[in-house]
Amino acid sequence: LSIYQGARIENQAWGKEHGVYIPEEGLERIEVIKGPASLLYGSDAMGGVLNFIPEKPLYIKGRETRISLNGFSNTNGYQASMWTKKRKERQYHAFGSGYHSHQDYTTAGGEEVHNSRFSQYYSHGLWGYSMPWGIIEGVYSASYTDAGIISEHDDHDDHEEAEEIDVDEAMPWQEVGDHIMTTQATFWWGGWKLKPHVSYQLNHRKEFEDSEVDEAELDMELRTSRFDFKASNSYKNWDVIIGSQGMHQENENVGEEWLIPNAHINDIALLGLVNWNKNKLQVQFGTRYDYREIVPIITPDLLLSASFEEFYNPSFSLGGTYEISEKMVFRSNFAQGYRAPSLFELFAEGVHHGAQRYELGNANLKSENNRELDMSLHYHNEHIVLDIALFDNHINNFIYSSPTGDIIDGHFVYEQLQDKARLYGGEFGMDFHPHIWHDLHLKSTVSVVYGENLNTDEPLPLMPPLTWRNEARMEWGSWSWFQNIYLKIEAAYYGEQNRVSSEELPSGAYTLVDLGFGASVKNFELGLFARNLFNTSYIPHL
């Protein structure tokens, strides 16, 4: 589940090539929310929440403007952006715009990966008013992305000379437009803090197959309106949050081909979170109840057997934090969650040009439900931070796509199935600052995830391999005209993945090394980075 300024991101995310097209410019950070607090955002957050947080406004009166220029050698690409912020006594605003352009990337063997090019225009802004009666603020983001879709049949051409290539000449490709508007307010009433929130998103996705045809083979518009209301209060050792959320969503097919039907989707939810703390112990309990209805619009030319679907989903999460000492903290959480199947999983029927296969939904799907136990241990002192985390997630009615062996319209057929599944794994992280060299920072994280289909007794598809990431960063104060000088080297090891499903191929192990350095000169920040320093050939398993 992905959230942007409190608004859930809806972007037809049922294809492997369907990414989250939120520009990085103007973002302060991306955080991962797990445990009972994740229930404040939606029942779909079975694995947690990715929260995209916009950059904070200026704290003091005045204006600050940032212009950024970046170049990328492998794709002959560039990025240009501008971001400006201003604050007055009771109001603030910020806005920016930018453009990315990248040609086909080149492999270590000197071959171009045909149709891997993409370009993106984007603009966004935020505003806010602070008054004695409360705060009101909003965000607007718009982006238009043209991206090629790499075909397994594409030939790699030698990368002899960089030349400008119109994205329209490379097929298949997709065009995605996203508009997100959010407005939220904060009021105080007695001892209560009230936060109403409304948002609207338009996701317009087109997929093209033939370069000789101007009209898209697939053309869909997804409009999502949401409201969110939360009220919070504190009394002695207790903190309470109660609220309600709702959504109305409309999917409309504009093109001649349909993959999923026109439909209305309505959600309504009630939620609550209680936090109790005393001395070294903190306990959280969260619960929510969701109702969803999916109403396909029947038309004479609709080939699939569509029907009205309803889902009732209760969820809860119980977690605790215990401070073993001033330097050590233990956390644990047990949760039960539900996820209703999507419109695509229920009613898809047709050729999906982006994935180059024929998709079949399953109107008999039930809600996924899971039970997860996770725990973590955190330790820190003046020079080192250590974290270890483990999780075990059992999922009933796990929804996945599987090949049938049939061929329709020249494409392999994939259908939606359900089975029992288990996901388990862990992560270890270290952040070390040597006592004898305070400006040196060493980081290392190791993570592993296993997935099993408990009905077929085989691995789940698309499981990440063992990953070990390392970073060493050295900082200097100043030298001559340069300030904030740093040098960093990163090395990431990705293990071989032989635990694959019947529709996957295993992948080999590889190591990638990156090198970068940077500094600031007055109002300028300069940096030079080398990715994949040793030009390693690799195929990422995901």
C-alpha positions as CSV (number, residue, x, y, z in Angstrom):
1,L,0.0,0.0,0.0
2,S,1.5,3.4,-1.1
3,I,0.5,6.7,0.4
4,Y,1.3,10.3,-0.8
5,Q,0.5,13.1,1.6
6,G,-2.1,10.9,3.3
7,A,-3.8,10.0,0.0
8,R,-3.7,6.4,-1.1
9,I,-2.1,6.0,-4.6
10,E,-4.3,4.2,-7.1
11,N,-2.6,3.5,-10.5
12,Q,-3.9,0.2,-11.9
13,A,-0.9,-1.5,-10.2
14,W,-1.7,-5.0,-11.4
15,G,1.2,-5.2,-14.0
16,K,4.9,-5.7,-13.3
17,E,5.6,-2.7,-15.5
18,H,3.1,-0.5,-13.6
19,G,5.3,1.5,-11.2
20,V,4.5,4.4,-8.8
21,Y,5.3,7.5,-10.9
22,I,5.8,10.0,-8.1
23,P,8.7,12.4,-8.9
24,E,11.5,12.3,-6.3
25,E,11.9,16.1,-6.5
26,G,10.0,17.7,-3.7
27,L,10.0,14.5,-1.6
28,E,11.6,14.7,1.9
29,R,11.7,11.0,2.5
30,I,9.9,7.6,2.1
31,E,9.1,5.8,5.3
32,V,7.9,2.2,5.9
33,I,5.1,1.9,8.5
34,K,4.4,-1.5,10.1
35,G,2.5,-2.7,13.1
36,P,-0.8,-1.4,14.4
37,A,-0.2,2.1,13.0
38,S,-0.5,0.7,9.4
39,L,-4.2,0.0,10.0
40,L,-4.8,3.8,10.0
41,Y,-4.1,3.7,6.2
42,G,-6.0,0.7,4.9
43,S,-6.8,-3.0,5.2
44,D,-4.6,-3.7,2.2
45,A,-1.5,-2.9,4.2
46,M,-0.8,-6.6,4.9
47,G,2.9,-6.0,4.4
48,G,3.1,-2.5,5.7
49,V,2.8,1.0,4.1
50,L,5.1,3.0,1.9
51,N,4.6,6.6,2.9
52,F,5.8,9.2,0.4
53,I,6.3,12.4,2.5
54,P,6.5,15.8,0.7
55,E,9.3,18.2,1.6
56,K,8.6,20.4,4.6
57,P,7.9,24.1,4.0
58,L,10.3,26.8,5.2
59,Y,10.5,27.4,8.9
60,I,11.4,31.1,8.6
61,K,10.1,34.0,6.5
62,G,11.6,34.3,3.1
63,R,12.1,32.4,-0.1
64,E,14.4,29.5,-1.1
65,T,14.9,28.3,-4.7
66,R,16.7,25.2,-5.9
67,I,17.7,24.3,-9.4
68,S,19.0,20.8,-10.2
69,L,20.7,19.5,-13.3
70,N,21.8,15.8,-13.6
71,G,23.3,13.8,-16.4
72,F,23.4,10.0,-16.9
73,S,26.0,8.5,-19.1
74,N,24.6,5.0,-19.6
75,T,21.3,6.2,-21.1
76,N,22.5,9.5,-22.5
77,G,19.9,10.9,-20.2
78,Y,19.4,14.1,-18.3
79,Q,17.2,15.6,-15.6
80,A,16.4,19.2,-15.1
81,S,14.2,20.5,-12.2
82,M,13.3,23.6,-10.2
83,W,11.8,23.8,-6.7
84,T,11.0,27.0,-4.9
85,K,9.6,27.6,-1.4
86,K,8.3,30.7,0.4
87,R,6.9,31.4,3.9
88,K,5.0,34.4,5.3
89,E,3.8,34.9,8.8
90,R,0.7,32.6,8.6
91,Q,1.0,31.0,5.2
92,Y,3.5,29.1,3.0
93,H,3.7,27.6,-0.5
94,A,6.1,25.7,-2.6
95,F,6.1,24.6,-6.2
96,G,8.4,23.0,-8.7
97,S,8.6,21.3,-12.1
98,G,11.0,19.1,-14.0
99,Y,11.8,16.8,-16.9
100,H,13.5,13.4,-17.3
101,S,14.7,12.0,-20.6
102,H,16.5,8.7,-21.0
103,Q,17.4,6.6,-24.1
104,D,17.8,2.8,-24.1
105,Y,20.3,1.7,-21.5
106,T,23.4,-0.2,-22.4
107,T,24.5,-3.6,-20.9
108,A,28.1,-4.5,-19.8
109,G,28.6,-6.1,-23.2
110,G,27.9,-2.9,-25.1
111,E,24.5,-3.8,-26.3
112,E,21.4,-1.6,-26.1
113,V,18.3,-2.9,-24.4
114,H,15.7,-1.9,-27.0
115,N,12.7,0.0,-25.8
116,S,14.0,0.6,-22.3
117,R,13.8,4.4,-22.9
118,F,11.5,6.7,-21.0
119,S,10.7,10.3,-20.4
120,Q,8.7,12.2,-17.8
121,Y,7.3,15.7,-17.2
122,Y,6.2,16.6,-13.8
123,S,5.1,19.5,-11.6
124,H,3.8,19.7,-8.1
125,G,3.2,22.2,-5.3
126,L,2.0,22.5,-1.7
127,W,0.4,25.3,0.3
128,G,-0.8,25.9,3.8
129,Y,-2.4,28.4,6.2
130,S,-2.0,28.6,9.9
131,M,-4.8,30.3,11.8
132,P,-5.8,30.5,15.5
133,W,-8.6,28.0,14.8
134,G,-6.3,25.5,13.1
135,I,-4.2,24.6,10.1
136,I,-5.3,23.8,6.5
137,E,-2.8,22.5,3.9
138,G,-2.9,20.9,0.5
139,V,-0.7,19.2,-2.2
140,Y,-1.0,18.9,-5.9
141,S,1.1,16.6,-8.1
142,A,1.0,16.0,-11.9
143,S,3.2,13.8,-14.0
144,Y,3.2,12.5,-17.6
145,T,5.4,9.5,-18.3
146,D,6.2,7.8,-21.6
147,A,8.0,4.5,-21.1
148,G,8.9,1.7,-23.5
149,I,8.0,-1.8,-22.5
150,I,10.8,-4.3,-23.0
151,S,9.8,-7.3,-25.0
152,E,11.4,-10.7,-24.5
153,H,11.6,-10.8,-28.3
154,D,13.6,-7.6,-28.6
155,D,17.0,-7.8,-30.2
156,H,19.9,-5.9,-28.6
157,D,21.7,-3.6,-31.0
158,D,25.3,-2.5,-30.6
159,H,25.5,0.9,-28.8
160,E,27.8,2.6,-31.2
161,E,26.5,6.2,-31.2
162,A,24.0,7.9,-29.1
163,E,21.1,9.3,-31.2
164,E,17.9,10.9,-30.4
165,I,15.1,8.4,-30.8
166,D,11.4,9.4,-30.6
167,V,9.7,7.2,-28.0
168,D,6.8,6.9,-30.5
169,E,9.0,4.8,-32.8
170,A,9.5,2.1,-30.2
171,M,6.7,-0.3,-29.5
172,P,5.2,-1.5,-27.3
173,W,5.1,1.5,-25.0
174,Q,2.9,3.0,-22.4
175,E,1.8,6.6,-21.6
176,V,0.7,7.3,-18.0
177,G,-0.7,10.5,-16.7
178,D,-1.2,11.1,-12.9
179,H,-3.0,13.9,-11.1
180,I,-3.2,13.9,-7.3
181,M,-4.8,16.6,-5.2
182,T,-5.1,16.4,-1.4
183,T,-6.4,18.8,1.2
184,Q,-6.2,18.2,4.9
185,A,-6.9,20.3,8.0
186,T,-6.1,20.1,11.7
187,F,-8.5,21.5,14.3
188,W,-8.6,21.4,18.1
189,W,-11.9,20.9,19.9
190,G,-11.7,20.6,23.7
191,G,-9.1,17.9,24.3
192,W,-9.5,16.4,20.8
193,K,-7.4,16.9,17.7
194,L,-9.5,16.6,14.6
195,K,-8.0,15.9,11.1
196,P,-10.3,15.7,8.1
197,H,-8.7,14.8,4.8
198,V,-10.0,14.6,1.2
199,S,-8.2,13.6,-2.0
200,Y,-8.8,13.1,-5.7
201,Q,-6.6,11.2,-8.2
202,L,-6.9,10.7,-12.0
203,N,-4.8,7.9,-13.4
204,H,-4.9,7.7,-17.2
205,R,-3.0,4.7,-18.7
206,K,-2.5,4.0,-22.4
207,E,-0.7,1.1,-23.9
208,F,0.4,1.0,-27.5
209,E,1.4,-2.1,-29.6
210,D,1.7,-0.9,-33.2
211,S,3.8,2.1,-34.1
212,E,1.7,2.7,-37.2
213,V,-1.4,3.3,-35.2
214,D,-1.9,6.6,-33.3
215,E,-4.7,5.3,-31.1
216,A,-3.8,3.2,-28.0
217,E,-4.8,-0.5,-27.9
218,L,-5.6,-0.1,-24.2
219,D,-6.9,3.3,-22.8
220,M,-8.2,3.5,-19.3
221,E,-9.1,6.3,-16.9
222,L,-9.2,5.6,-13.2
223,R,-10.8,8.3,-11.0
224,T,-10.5,8.0,-7.2
225,S,-12.2,10.2,-4.6
226,R,-11.4,9.5,-0.9
227,F,-12.2,11.0,2.5
228,D,-10.5,10.4,5.8
229,F,-11.4,11.6,9.2
230,K,-9.4,11.0,12.4
231,A,-9.9,12.3,15.9
232,S,-7.2,11.8,18.6
233,N,-7.0,12.4,22.3
234,S,-4.7,11.7,25.2
235,Y,-5.4,11.0,28.9
236,K,-2.6,10.1,31.3
237,N,-0.9,7.0,29.9
238,W,-3.5,6.6,27.1
239,D,-3.6,7.8,23.5
240,V,-6.6,7.1,21.4
241,I,-7.3,7.6,17.6
242,I,-10.7,6.9,16.1
243,G,-11.8,7.5,12.5
244,S,-13.5,6.6,9.3
245,Q,-12.4,6.3,5.7
246,G,-14.2,6.0,2.4
247,M,-13.6,5.8,-1.3
248,H,-15.5,6.0,-4.6
249,Q,-13.7,4.8,-7.6
250,E,-14.6,4.7,-11.3
251,N,-12.8,2.8,-14.0
252,E,-13.7,3.8,-17.6
253,N,-12.4,2.3,-20.8
254,V,-11.8,4.8,-23.5
255,G,-10.1,2.6,-26.1
256,E,-11.6,-0.1,-28.3
257,E,-10.0,-3.0,-26.4
258,W,-11.0,-3.8,-22.9
259,L,-8.9,-5.7,-20.4
260,I,-11.0,-4.9,-17.3
261,P,-14.6,-3.7,-17.4
262,N,-16.0,-0.3,-16.6
263,A,-16.9,-0.4,-12.9
264,H,-17.7,1.4,-9.7
265,I,-15.9,0.6,-6.5
266,N,-17.0,1.8,-3.1
267,D,-15.2,1.5,0.2
268,I,-16.2,2.4,3.7
269,A,-14.2,1.7,6.9
270,L,-14.2,2.4,10.6
271,L,-11.0,2.3,12.5
272,G,-9.4,2.7,16.0
273,L,-6.0,2.7,17.6
274,V,-5.2,2.7,21.3
275,N,-1.7,3.3,22.7
276,W,-0.8,2.7,26.4
277,N,2.6,3.3,27.9
278,K,4.0,3.1,31.4
279,N,7.6,3.2,32.4
280,K,9.5,1.0,29.9
281,L,6.5,-0.7,28.3
282,Q,4.4,0.6,25.4
283,V,1.4,-1.4,24.0
284,Q,-0.6,-0.6,20.9
285,F,-3.8,-2.2,19.6
286,G,-5.4,-1.3,16.3
287,T,-8.5,-2.5,14.6
288,R,-10.6,-1.7,11.6
289,Y,-13.6,-3.0,9.7
290,D,-13.8,-2.5,5.9
291,Y,-16.7,-3.0,3.5
292,R,-16.1,-3.0,-0.3
293,E,-18.4,-3.4,-3.2
294,I,-17.3,-3.8,-6.8
295,V,-19.9,-3.2,-9.5
296,P,-18.9,-4.0,-13.1
297,I,-21.0,-2.2,-15.7
298,I,-22.6,-4.7,-18.0
299,T,-22.7,-3.8,-21.7
300,P,-23.8,-5.8,-24.7
301,D,-20.2,-6.3,-26.0
302,L,-18.8,-7.3,-22.6
303,L,-17.5,-10.9,-23.0
304,L,-16.9,-11.8,-19.4
305,S,-19.5,-13.0,-16.9
306,A,-19.4,-10.0,-14.6
307,S,-21.3,-9.8,-11.4
308,F,-21.8,-7.6,-8.2
309,E,-19.2,-8.5,-5.5
310,E,-19.2,-7.5,-1.8
311,F,-16.4,-8.0,0.7
312,Y,-16.5,-7.6,4.5
313,N,-13.0,-7.5,6.1
314,P,-12.2,-7.2,9.8
315,S,-8.5,-6.6,10.7
316,F,-6.6,-6.1,13.9
317,S,-3.0,-5.7,15.2
318,L,-1.5,-6.0,18.6
319,G,2.0,-4.8,19.3
320,G,4.4,-3.9,22.1
321,T,7.7,-2.2,22.7
322,Y,9.8,-2.8,25.8
323,E,12.8,-0.8,26.7
324,I,15.2,-3.4,28.1
325,S,17.8,-0.7,28.9
326,E,18.6,2.8,27.8
327,K,20.4,1.3,24.8
328,M,18.3,-1.7,23.9
329,V,14.6,-2.0,22.8
330,F,12.6,-5.0,21.9
331,R,9.5,-4.8,19.7
332,S,6.9,-7.4,18.7
333,N,3.6,-7.4,16.8
334,F,0.9,-9.9,15.9
335,A,-1.6,-9.0,13.2
336,Q,-4.5,-10.3,11.2
337,G,-5.4,-8.6,8.0
338,Y,-7.6,-8.9,4.9
339,R,-7.3,-7.7,1.3
340,A,-10.2,-7.8,-1.0
341,P,-9.4,-8.9,-4.6
342,S,-9.0,-6.1,-7.1
343,L,-11.2,-5.4,-10.2
344,F,-8.4,-6.8,-12.3
345,E,-8.0,-10.1,-10.3
346,L,-11.8,-10.6,-10.5
347,F,-12.8,-9.6,-14.0
348,A,-9.7,-9.3,-16.3
349,E,-10.2,-10.9,-19.7
350,G,-8.2,-10.0,-22.7
351,V,-4.7,-9.3,-24.1
352,H,-2.4,-7.3,-21.7
353,H,0.0,-5.7,-24.2
354,G,2.3,-4.5,-21.4
355,A,2.9,-8.0,-20.1
356,Q,2.5,-9.6,-23.5
357,R,0.0,-12.3,-22.3
358,Y,-3.7,-13.0,-22.2
359,E,-5.1,-12.4,-18.7
360,L,-8.1,-14.2,-17.2
361,G,-9.7,-13.0,-13.9
362,N,-11.5,-15.2,-11.5
363,A,-14.9,-14.0,-10.2
364,N,-14.9,-16.7,-7.5
365,L,-11.9,-15.2,-5.6
366,K,-12.3,-14.6,-1.9
367,S,-10.5,-12.0,0.2
368,E,-6.9,-12.8,1.2
369,N,-6.4,-13.0,4.9
370,N,-3.2,-13.3,6.8
371,R,-1.8,-13.8,10.3
372,E,1.7,-12.3,10.8
373,L,4.1,-12.4,13.7
374,D,7.2,-10.1,13.7
375,M,9.7,-9.1,16.2
376,S,12.8,-6.9,16.3
377,L,15.7,-6.0,18.6
378,H,17.4,-2.6,18.5
379,Y,20.7,-1.7,20.2
380,H,22.6,1.6,20.1
381,N,25.5,3.4,21.8
382,E,27.7,6.3,20.9
383,H,29.4,4.6,18.0
384,I,27.2,1.7,16.8
385,V,23.6,0.9,16.0
386,L,22.4,-2.7,15.5
387,D,19.0,-3.9,14.4
388,I,17.7,-7.4,13.8
389,A,14.1,-8.2,12.6
390,L,12.3,-11.4,11.9
391,F,8.8,-12.1,10.5
392,D,6.5,-15.0,9.6
393,N,3.4,-14.3,7.5
394,H,0.8,-17.0,6.8
395,I,-1.7,-16.0,4.0
396,N,-5.0,-17.9,3.3
397,N,-6.5,-17.4,-0.2
398,F,-3.2,-15.9,-1.5
399,I,-3.9,-14.5,-5.0
400,Y,-1.4,-15.1,-7.8
401,S,-1.2,-15.3,-11.6
402,S,-0.4,-18.7,-13.1
403,P,0.0,-19.9,-16.8
404,T,-2.6,-22.3,-18.0
405,G,-0.6,-23.7,-21.0
406,D,-3.2,-22.4,-23.5
407,I,-2.7,-19.7,-26.2
408,I,-5.3,-17.2,-27.2
409,D,-4.7,-14.5,-29.9
410,G,-1.1,-15.5,-30.0
411,H,-0.5,-14.9,-26.3
412,F,0.0,-17.4,-23.4
413,V,-2.9,-17.4,-21.1
414,Y,-2.5,-16.5,-17.4
415,E,-5.3,-17.0,-14.8
416,Q,-5.8,-15.8,-11.3
417,L,-5.6,-18.6,-8.6
418,Q,-5.7,-18.8,-4.9
419,D,-3.7,-21.0,-2.5
420,K,-2.3,-21.0,1.0
421,A,1.1,-19.3,1.2
422,R,3.8,-18.5,3.7
423,L,6.3,-15.6,3.6
424,Y,9.1,-15.5,6.2
425,G,12.5,-14.0,6.6
426,G,14.5,-11.4,8.4
427,E,16.9,-8.4,8.2
428,F,20.1,-7.4,10.1
429,G,21.5,-3.9,10.0
430,M,24.6,-2.2,11.4
431,D,25.6,1.5,11.4
432,F,29.1,2.0,12.8
433,H,31.0,5.3,13.6
434,P,34.6,4.4,14.7
435,H,35.7,6.2,17.9
436,I,39.1,7.1,16.4
437,W,37.5,8.5,13.2
438,H,34.2,10.2,13.8
439,D,33.8,11.4,10.2
440,L,33.7,7.8,8.9
441,H,30.3,6.1,8.6
442,L,30.0,2.4,7.9
443,K,26.6,0.7,7.1
444,S,25.7,-2.8,6.4
445,T,22.4,-4.6,6.0
446,V,21.5,-8.2,5.2
447,S,18.0,-9.3,4.2
448,V,16.4,-12.6,3.1
449,V,12.8,-13.5,2.2
450,Y,11.4,-17.0,1.6
451,G,8.0,-17.6,0.0
452,E,6.2,-21.0,-0.2
453,N,2.9,-22.1,-1.8
454,L,1.7,-24.5,0.9
455,N,-0.8,-26.2,-1.5
456,T,1.5,-27.0,-4.3
457,D,4.7,-27.3,-2.1
458,E,6.7,-25.1,-4.4
459,P,8.3,-21.6,-4.0
460,L,6.2,-18.5,-4.6
461,P,7.2,-16.5,-7.7
462,L,9.2,-13.3,-7.7
463,M,10.9,-13.8,-4.4
464,P,14.0,-11.6,-3.9
465,P,17.3,-13.3,-3.3
466,L,19.6,-12.9,-0.3
467,T,20.8,-9.3,-0.4
468,W,23.8,-7.8,1.4
469,R,24.3,-4.0,1.1
470,N,27.3,-2.1,2.4
471,E,28.3,1.6,2.4
472,A,31.3,3.5,3.6
473,R,31.1,7.3,3.7
474,M,33.9,9.7,4.7
475,E,33.1,13.4,5.3
476,W,35.4,16.4,5.5
477,G,34.5,19.9,6.7
478,S,36.1,22.2,4.1
479,W,39.0,22.6,1.8
480,S,39.8,25.7,-0.2
481,W,36.4,26.8,-1.8
482,F,34.7,23.5,-1.1
483,Q,32.5,22.8,1.9
484,N,30.7,19.6,3.1
485,I,33.0,17.3,1.1
486,Y,32.3,13.6,1.1
487,L,33.4,10.4,-0.5
488,K,31.3,7.2,-0.5
489,I,31.6,3.7,-1.8
490,E,28.7,1.2,-1.9
491,A,28.8,-2.5,-2.6
492,A,25.7,-4.7,-2.9
493,Y,25.8,-8.5,-3.2
494,Y,22.8,-10.3,-4.6
495,G,22.8,-14.1,-4.0
496,E,21.7,-16.7,-6.5
497,Q,18.0,-17.5,-6.5
498,N,17.3,-21.2,-7.2
499,R,14.1,-21.3,-5.2
500,V,11.8,-20.5,-8.1
501,S,8.3,-21.4,-9.1
502,S,7.5,-23.5,-12.2
503,E,7.1,-20.5,-14.4
504,E,10.4,-18.8,-13.4
505,L,14.1,-19.3,-14.3
506,P,16.8,-19.3,-11.7
507,S,19.2,-16.3,-11.5
508,G,22.9,-16.2,-10.7
509,A,24.7,-14.2,-8.0
510,Y,26.4,-10.9,-8.7
511,T,28.0,-7.9,-6.9
512,L,27.6,-4.2,-7.8
513,V,30.0,-1.5,-6.7
514,D,29.1,2.2,-6.8
515,L,31.4,5.2,-6.1
516,G,30.6,8.8,-5.5
517,F,31.9,12.1,-4.2
518,G,30.4,15.6,-3.7
519,A,30.9,19.0,-2.2
520,S,29.2,22.4,-2.0
521,V,30.6,25.7,-3.3
522,K,28.7,28.7,-1.9
523,N,25.1,28.1,-3.1
524,F,26.0,25.2,-5.4
525,E,26.1,21.5,-4.7
526,L,28.3,19.3,-6.9
527,G,28.4,15.5,-7.2
528,L,29.9,12.8,-9.4
529,F,28.7,9.2,-9.2
530,A,29.7,6.0,-10.9
531,R,27.1,3.2,-10.8
532,N,28.2,-0.4,-11.4
533,L,31.8,0.7,-11.3
534,F,33.2,-2.6,-12.7
535,N,30.7,-2.9,-15.5
536,T,29.3,-6.2,-14.1
537,S,26.8,-8.1,-16.3
538,Y,23.8,-9.2,-14.3
539,I,20.1,-10.1,-14.5
540,P,18.1,-9.0,-11.4
541,H,15.7,-11.7,-10.4
542,L,12.8,-9.3,-9.9
